[in-house]
């Protein structure tokens, strides 16, 4: 790997169970509690449905379902709204963490010990005070939602 440049990056963090994840803070549009999700028939299980955000429609993705986790307490879940390729996407997460600053030189590839169904959506990780912070790859999520992707990547 080439020499890493020193750069500070800000990440909005959130939890799925006890696992900490993050997204670049500039890609997060808003965060709110208990989103009203309208189900979409025949959608993959991880597509929870649609959310109306003051007239704009966002696709709600359940990260628990996407990562193959058991269902959580839906009344306590949070929505992290991001803009991906001009579309609004709401990531349904268990809890919101803090905005943290990370040193780009500490960024590492996701280890092979992370299950493939999770690792494919992870850009990499940061080790922070004994905790792993996995950075979500929004571009890969966007490709998953694209109608041009063949449905051979089915999620149950």
N, C-alpha and C positions, 0 to 999 in steps of 0.2 A: 504494500500500500504506500502511496506517496506521502510526503510530509504533510501533516495536518496543519491548517492555519488556525491560529488562535482567534476564536470568535465567540462572543457571548450570544446565546440564543434564548429567547423567552418562550416558555411552553405553558399552556393551560393544562393542568393535570386533572385527572379524574380516575375513579376506581371502578373496576369490575371485580366484585368480591373483594379480596385483599390485594389484588394486583393493581399496580399504579401504571397509568398510561398518560401520554401527553400528545398535544397537537400544537403546532406553531401558533402562537397567540394571535398573529396577524390574520390567520385563516378562520378564527372563531368570530362569528357575527354576534351571537348572544347566547346566554345560558338561562334556562328557567326550569321550574319544578313542575312535575305532574302534567306533562303534555297531553292534550286530548288528541288521540290518534284514531283516524278513521281507517278501518281495515281495507285492504285491496284484495279482492278475490283472486285466487290462483297465483298470488305472488309467492316468491320463496319465503321460507319461514323467518329468515332474518329481516325481511322487509315487513316491519310492523304495520305500515300503512302510510297515510298522508296526514300532515299537520297544516292547518291554516294559520299563517303568521301575518296577521293584519293584512290579508288579501294576497299574500304570497304563499305558494304551496311548497312545502318541504317534504321530501321522502324521509320517513322515520326508519332508521336502521337499528335493530336491537343488537348491540355488541355481544350480549350474553349468548344469543342464538347464533350469531356469526362465529363466535369462538367456541361453540359447542358446550356451553355452560348450562347448568340447570336453571330454571326460571327463578327470578328474584321477586322481591316484594314490589309490585308495580306502582303502588301508591306512593312509594318513596323515591322513585326514579327521577332522574334529571335529564334534560335535553341540552345537548351541546350543538348549536346550529352553526354549520360551516358552509361556505360557498365553494363548490367544487365545479370547475369547468362551467361557470355561469349558472349552475343549479344549486338550490338550497338542499342541504342534507342535514337531518337531525339525528345525531348519534345518541341513542338512549343508553345512559350509563347509570350505575348505582349511586355514586356520590361524586360531588365536585371536590377537587383538591385546591391547591393554591396555584398562582402563577409563579413559576420558578425560573431562575436564570441558570443556564447550564453552560459549561465550557465546551465548545465544539471540539477541542482536542481530546476530550474524554469520551467522545462518541465511538461506539463499537458496533460491529455487525451483530444481528440477533443470533444468539447461540443455537446450535442444532438441537439442544435439549428442549427448546420451546417447540411444542407440537406444531406440525406443518399448518394445520387449519388456523392457527393464530399467527405463526411466523410469516406467512405470506402477506399479512397486512401490517407488518412491522418493518419500519425503515431500519431501526437499530435500537440500541439501548444506551442508557447512561447509568452508571453506578453512583448512587447518592446516599451517603450515610447508611450503608448496609442494605439499601433498598434498590431494586432495579426499576428504572423508569423506561418503559417501552414506548417508543415514538410511533404513532399510527401513520401509515402511509396512505394519505387521502387519495393519491392518484390511483393506487391499486383498488381502493374502494370504488372510485369512479368507474374504472374499467369493469368491475363486477356488476355495476348497475347499468352499464351500457347495453342497449338493445342489440348491438352488433356482436356481443360476446355470445358464443355458442352455449347453449344450455347444458353442455356436458359437465360444467362445473356446478352441478346441482347441489343445493343445500337442502336438507330435509326439513 
